[in-house]
Amino acid sequence: MNHLAFTVEDIALAIHHFKQKGIHFTSGEPKPTLEGGRMILFYGPDRELLQLVDRVKS
């Protein structure tokens, strides 16, 4: 398994929430997804790679 992804409604709000909990992300800003959404990666407590994804709203 490469990573585990979680879909969020508002990536900026989710990033803010996790930063307040002490989470450090692998990049300073969300990156674009192939589908036009945005995503950001971070490591879980056992060094598993986790991803937050804000999908394109239709």
N, C-alpha and C positions, 0 to 999 in steps of 0.2 A: 504494500500500500504506500502510495506516495504521500498523500495527505487526506485530511477529512475537512470537508467544506460545510459551512453553515450559511444559509441564506438569511439576510437581514433586510429590513424595510428601509432603514436609513443608516448608511455606512458611517457617516460623520458622527452620528449619535452613538452608534455601537463602538466606534474607536474611542470616543470620549469616555464612555462607560468603562471600557476595559483598561484604558490608561489610568483612570482613577483607582482601579484595582491593582495597579502595578505591572500590567502587561506591557512588554516592549515588543514592538512590531519590527519586522525585518526591513521595512522601508519607512521613510518619513511621510509618505502620501500613498493613498490608494492608487493602484495601477488599473488601466483599462483591461476589460476582458475581451475575448474574441467576439462575443455577442453584443458588445457596446455598453456593458455594465461596468462596475468597478469592483476591485477586490484588493485585499491586503492579507499578508501572511504573518503568523506568529507561532511560537513554540509553546506547547502545553507543558504540564509539570514533569512528564517523562520524556521530554524532548521530541514528542510527536509533532509533526508539522500540521498546523491548523490554518484554515482560511475563512475569512468573512467575505461574503459575496453579496453585492447589491445588484440585482438583476435589472435589466431594462424594463421600465414600466410601460405597459401597453394601453 
